[in-house]
Amino acid sequence: MHDDPQGLYITGAAAFLRIQDSDFPDSCTTVPVEEARIMLKRAAELGSEDAKQLIHCLQSEECWE
């Protein structure tokens, strides 16, 4: 789990999508945002370009600490 960059990216991204999208289904569970940040950072460390791009987008929108 901790070495799967795609899985970490999808799980982390879903948490931020929940915040941004009011139509996000309640039946889909997500991790807390702080855990999502850790997952996205780890995915980026493992080489996920998607995670790197999402982090940059979140930074530009001031949604990333």
NORZIFEN-V646297 format. One record per helix or strand. SS is the DSSP state (@ for helix, = for strand). FROM is the first residue (numbers start at 0). TO is the last residue. Records with the same first field share a line. If there is no record, write none. Layout:
BEGIN
SS: FROM-TO ; FROM-TO
END
This chain:
BEGIN
@: 4-19 ; 32-44 ; 48-59
END
